[in-house]
């Protein structure tokens, strides 16, 4: 079986697991969300379900959709294919991903939902903000954050990767919206975590109408 958690920002994935194990002692992690990232976390509760999901993550067949607010105006659709390595000096919050030709294969596709401010056209450094859907094809630590920074569009407030702090955005605006996989019986496993109130409020503060997800 599986349990779907809506992880709040500021909670470590390991702490979410400990809470879940009080009612599901065999639950184990096969994927993680950064402490600052909110959203959908699928946790298998049996050895069989853990093995099935682990295999799919390794094969890259799990489909993940994230929402993020980035600085600048990316193209309507794009793909960042840049291998990543991880600096672990100090551990914990000091982890930092960086593009490295000798690193692990890392690919993130994206589509721009809307743009706000700036000159309204696609491009770097025009002072605008964009809401994007990101589809990581691999699952490296800080992959989305590092890839968008590498492309010239760091996440709002993500100072570790060059993003600018914004008073209207209270935390890292990165949310795992949806995960699609296959369950042990071969059926569709689909999990969804709606955008939390703090990010909805931040987006609404930009006074941009329309459907966001």
Secondary structure, 3 states (H helix, E strand, C coil): CEEEEEECCCCCHHHHHHHHCCCCCCCECCCCCCCCCEEEEEEECCHHHHHHHHHHHHHCCCEEEEEEEEECECCCEEEEECCEEEECCCCHHHCEEEECCCCECCEEEEEEEEEECCCCCCECCCCCEEEEEEEECCCCCCHHHHHHHHHCCCECCCHHHCCCCCCCCCCCCEEEEEEEEECCCCCEEEEECCCCHHHHHHHHCCCCCCCCC
